[in-house]
Amino acid sequence: MPYTVLSTSLPEVLVLDPKIFGDSRGFFFESFNQRDFTQATGLDGHFVQDNHSRSSKGVLRGLHYQIQHPQGKLVRVTHGEVFDVAVDLRRNSPTFGKWDGVILSAENKHQLWIPPGFAHGFVVTSDSAEFLYKTTDYWHPEHERCLLWNDPEVGIQWPIDFEPILATKDANGKRLQDAEIFVNI
């Protein structure tokens, strides 16, 4: 099996630890294989778009989601390190409003599966980071929403001792009590 699947406190959010083949020349691993992804996770994971971002230390992106055309995301870091977070926004879920976070880095090569119905974000904890996302639906900016990164009701414990660098839309995110959420997902 090319992946070891690790659970999180949110049952649908999965950490994929790929099998790495390495020697004195470097390393090799399959970053994605549809058949193996489905076998390891039980998910179809039909991906339609790949995104790549680069950010400096202290940049916090998120917590983003699309209220229509919700996206599942398979994310990983190819350079640097981030603390990556998923928040359950499915009203009928037993984990509604709960979050989990994991370290993704070029060193650990972990990937995180965030299903549709979750908000997603990360903060860069290294000097810089390059972040790759595979998404199950296209970006629809008119349906993009943002949950406030520091909403006390959600209570994310970001591992930072500085004020993060935010885009305007992220600084103006909605608190959970005011956010549009998923009812039938």
C-alpha positions as CSV (number, residue, x, y, z in Angstrom):
1,M,0.0,0.0,0.0
2,P,1.6,3.3,-1.0
3,Y,-0.2,5.3,1.8
4,T,-0.6,4.8,5.5
5,V,-3.9,6.5,6.5
6,L,-3.8,8.2,9.9
7,S,-7.0,9.4,11.6
8,T,-7.7,12.8,13.1
9,S,-10.3,13.9,15.7
10,L,-12.6,14.6,12.7
11,P,-13.3,11.2,11.3
12,E,-13.6,12.3,7.7
13,V,-10.4,14.3,7.7
14,L,-7.5,12.0,6.9
15,V,-3.7,12.3,7.0
16,L,-2.1,10.3,4.2
17,D,1.5,9.3,4.9
18,P,3.0,8.2,1.5
19,K,5.6,5.4,1.2
20,I,8.9,7.1,0.4
21,F,11.7,5.3,-1.5
22,G,15.0,6.9,-0.7
23,D,18.7,6.3,-0.9
24,S,21.9,8.4,-1.2
25,R,20.6,10.0,-4.4
26,G,17.5,11.4,-2.9
27,F,13.9,10.1,-2.7
28,F,10.9,9.1,-4.9
29,F,7.2,8.7,-4.0
30,E,3.9,8.8,-5.9
31,S,2.2,11.9,-4.7
32,F,-1.1,10.8,-6.1
33,N,-2.5,7.6,-7.7
34,Q,-6.3,7.4,-8.1
35,R,-6.5,3.7,-7.6
36,D,-4.3,3.7,-4.5
37,F,-6.0,6.8,-3.0
38,T,-9.4,5.0,-3.4
39,Q,-8.1,1.8,-2.0
40,A,-6.5,3.5,1.0
41,T,-9.4,5.9,1.9
42,G,-12.5,4.3,0.4
43,L,-13.1,7.7,-1.5
44,D,-13.4,8.2,-5.2
45,G,-11.6,11.5,-5.1
46,H,-12.4,12.8,-8.6
47,F,-10.1,15.9,-8.8
48,V,-10.6,18.6,-11.4
49,Q,-8.1,21.4,-10.4
50,D,-4.6,21.7,-9.0
51,N,-3.5,24.9,-7.2
52,H,0.0,26.0,-6.0
53,S,0.7,28.8,-3.6
54,R,3.9,30.2,-2.1
55,S,3.8,32.2,1.2
56,S,6.2,33.7,3.6
57,K,6.5,33.0,7.3
58,G,3.5,34.2,9.2
59,V,1.1,34.2,6.3
60,L,-2.3,32.7,7.3
61,R,-4.6,31.7,4.5
62,G,-8.2,30.8,5.3
63,L,-10.4,29.5,6.6
64,H,-11.9,29.1,3.2
65,Y,-14.8,27.1,1.8
66,Q,-17.4,27.3,-1.0
67,I,-21.0,27.3,0.1
68,Q,-22.1,26.1,-3.4
69,H,-19.8,23.8,-5.4
70,P,-18.1,22.6,-2.1
71,Q,-14.6,21.4,-2.7
72,G,-12.8,18.4,-1.2
73,K,-9.1,19.1,-1.0
74,L,-6.0,16.9,-0.9
75,V,-3.2,19.2,0.2
76,R,0.5,18.9,0.8
77,V,3.6,21.0,1.2
78,T,6.6,20.7,-1.2
79,H,8.8,23.3,0.5
80,G,8.8,24.5,4.1
81,E,6.2,23.8,6.8
82,V,2.7,24.8,7.7
83,F,0.1,24.2,10.4
84,D,-3.0,23.1,8.4
85,V,-6.5,23.2,9.8
86,A,-9.9,21.9,8.9
87,V,-13.2,23.0,10.5
88,D,-16.4,21.0,10.2
89,L,-19.2,23.3,8.9
90,R,-21.8,20.6,8.4
91,R,-24.8,21.6,10.6
92,N,-26.0,18.0,11.1
93,S,-22.5,16.6,11.9
94,P,-21.7,15.4,15.4
95,T,-18.4,17.3,15.0
96,F,-20.0,20.6,13.7
97,G,-17.8,23.6,14.7
98,K,-14.9,21.4,15.7
99,W,-11.4,21.6,14.2
100,D,-8.3,19.7,13.9
101,G,-4.8,20.7,12.7
102,V,-1.7,18.9,11.5
103,I,1.8,19.9,10.6
104,L,2.4,19.4,6.8
105,S,6.0,19.8,5.6
106,A,8.4,19.0,2.8
107,E,10.2,16.8,5.3
108,N,7.2,14.7,6.5
109,K,5.5,14.6,3.1
110,H,2.2,14.1,4.7
111,Q,-1.0,14.9,2.8
112,L,-4.3,16.0,4.3
113,W,-7.7,15.1,2.9
114,I,-10.3,17.7,3.7
115,P,-13.8,16.7,2.5
116,P,-16.5,19.0,1.2
117,G,-18.3,20.7,4.0
118,F,-15.2,21.8,5.8
119,A,-13.4,25.2,6.0
120,H,-9.7,25.0,5.4
121,G,-6.7,27.2,6.2
122,F,-3.1,27.1,7.1
123,V,-0.3,29.3,8.7
124,V,3.3,29.2,7.5
125,T,5.6,28.3,10.3
126,S,8.9,28.1,8.3
127,D,10.7,31.0,6.5
128,S,8.5,30.2,3.4
129,A,6.3,27.4,2.2
130,E,5.0,26.1,-1.1
131,F,1.5,24.5,-0.8
132,L,-0.2,22.2,-3.4
133,Y,-4.0,21.5,-3.4
134,K,-6.0,19.1,-5.5
135,T,-9.7,20.0,-5.5
136,T,-12.8,18.1,-6.4
137,D,-14.6,21.1,-7.8
138,Y,-13.6,24.3,-9.6
139,W,-13.0,27.6,-7.8
140,H,-16.2,29.7,-7.9
141,P,-15.2,33.0,-6.3
142,E,-18.9,34.1,-6.0
143,H,-19.5,31.2,-3.7
144,E,-16.3,31.4,-1.7
145,R,-16.8,32.2,2.0
146,C,-14.3,32.7,4.9
147,L,-14.6,31.6,8.5
148,L,-12.8,33.9,10.9
149,W,-9.4,32.4,11.7
150,N,-9.5,33.3,15.3
151,D,-13.2,32.9,16.1
152,P,-13.3,32.1,19.9
153,E,-16.3,29.8,19.4
154,V,-14.2,27.5,17.2
155,G,-11.1,28.0,19.3
156,I,-8.3,27.0,17.0
157,Q,-5.0,26.7,18.8
158,W,-2.7,28.1,16.2
159,P,1.0,27.3,17.1
160,I,2.1,30.9,16.6
161,D,3.4,33.6,18.9
162,F,2.9,36.5,16.4
163,E,0.2,38.3,14.6
164,P,-0.4,36.5,11.3
165,I,-0.3,38.2,7.9
166,L,-3.8,38.1,6.5
167,A,-5.5,39.0,3.2
168,T,-8.4,41.4,3.7
169,K,-11.0,38.7,3.0
170,D,-9.4,36.5,5.7
171,A,-9.2,39.4,8.2
172,N,-12.9,40.0,7.5
173,G,-14.0,36.4,7.9
174,K,-17.3,35.6,9.6
175,R,-17.7,34.1,13.0
176,L,-19.3,30.6,13.1
177,Q,-22.5,32.0,14.5
178,D,-22.8,34.3,11.5
179,A,-21.3,32.1,8.8
180,E,-23.2,30.4,6.0
181,I,-22.9,26.7,6.7
182,F,-23.7,23.4,5.1
183,V,-27.1,21.9,5.9
184,N,-27.5,18.9,3.5
185,I,-23.9,17.7,2.9
